[in-house]
């Protein structure tokens, strides 16, 4: 096989392997990434989130053409159950299948679904959010429970299905965060449950609402349609609004078979099937009158405020010169600045500019100039809910979610907002309650935590107290904890931490601004290898005497020692013959200082051991050569390559040590470790799609440079995720060149299996 072809093949094989691992194995799972499953939903219903609660499989509802998912991706608690056979056999067109199953929540006071809608960055998006509840005697008790429904941290409504086979609650909401949470709250009157949960994106030009508010649907009526048991919805309605057809006394229904012209100012996209029907009064002298309280036998809150949306379309072809002119009063106030003339087959929507208070009572009347009685095709009634509570600061919420995911914490009360409502605050937290609550205390002591101290802890920027004592935490104490300026109490005792405590934390402990508890960590040192160490001050007389004696001895011994050292260097000179003279050379004693006397091991390889160290404020990794023949050979190869090859996709070489038999290479320390750890599922850092692609691209560019950019070419021979390191920006750096092979330029094109190399992993 030709050399170039072989090298290209190797590059593409590696690229495919890395892409498969990075793109298809999130957190080490062998299942396809959920994004591919979401593609199915996008093709059927762009932007829709449709959850059939309690269902065992995703499915396409043939009746509505809506793709429904199971609860799996949206909630971690609860149990799936079937409704009774009688309820299942009751067919409700457009709703039936979603009422066959439900999810019940016998544990916990609050259980929350988390929805992550797609939206355009920088734009506020409105959503229709609908939750449906069908008890269906699923528990055989014939007693429907009641419970509360919350939108995030705000009360939505009380759910009671005792008098009906099913109910739903619907709102229009413009969230200020990337996620929307719908929570069911137990109020000690039965076990909460839910049948379906749906989210639909709306045009930003309709149902415009103020920030920190939402619209709660009271009714959506297709007044001209036939009174039926089912609802008009998607696909007739692109927003999947459900339209109900009531029967109102003294309203006379009319209809047409001609499609309404939808090209005008119909931004509300009322379904054609709704607009093709209407009601009108007996004649021009009669109004279309409606009183919500009378029609529905309810009493509205006198302090509540409402919006009503009236939808019109002239569906009767009036004789030439005749017009239908109408006026609208809502709660005895005219909502039009002047009467409107309806145009044939052109839809128009009218609503009150300011919310009306206390009740919903309207009249649509024909003006004196009108040649036809008033008509109405459809209308909607919404209650305006304002003065909403603001959620916990989004950075704190993200940090807590990352901590929860990293440690695998499964506390039943760790759902919804961490701080609000205050009675549902997550266990182990204390919060300050300003405009946006902030987390000020985190207590995870005796929580069976493993791994390192999660980096996300340092994102809780107003944290005053942190207690992670009596766990099994390992690794080093992150420097970032010293950046928490409000931290007053830090308890990390009773763990398996190692390395050194950051100097700033020690300093704050000494000056009394921080109560620091570290007992019970046997390998944790209070020394600070990354900072200048205190120098011992020796009396001047002793210094001068010592200097004099050393000078005398040195003068005598220098010539004799020089010969011995030269012999040893000659013996090992081939180890460093390729090291660039521009690189900094360190003595063995300096290496000892750099590594704090080889205190912390960060890795091992065929050449020897890797130690963590610091040169000033620069963190480094020090590779010490083992005494084995193989170790010497691998060390020579790596030194050779790294001093010949300079590329942004390789680990940078800072310096070396070549003192007798003590030999070391010193690299820049890669703060994010290796790719294998990030893909293992145990990492606190989640790699997004763009980051994974960039890592694969960096790795491929580096290998391509070795194969085609180096003269002669170099084959790495030990490529694996363990040998791809990540810097602070999660950019890939290829490492571990100890098994690499340099090909000559004179036609060495044969690759024998005898030289195939590698290490496990």
PyMOL commands that set and color helices and strands:
alter all, ss='L'
color gray80, all
select helices_A, chain A and resi 3-24+26-28+34-44+85-88+96-99+272-275+292-296+394-407+422-424+455-459+479-483+503-510+540-575+588-594+629-644+675-678+689-709+721-723+753-755
alter helices_A, ss='H'
color red, helices_A
select strands_A, chain A and resi 49-52+59-61+66-68+79-82+101-105+110-115+126-133+146-151+154-160+167-173+180-185+192-194+196-202+214-222+252-255+277-280+288-291+305-312+325-330+333-334+340-341+348-351+356-357+361-366+375-376+378-385+429-432+438-443+450-451+465-467+472-473+489-491+498-500+515-517+523-525+584-586+601-605+608-615+618-625+653-659+662-668+714-715+724-726+732-734+741-742
alter strands_A, ss='S'
color yellow, strands_A
deselect
rebuild
show_as cartoon
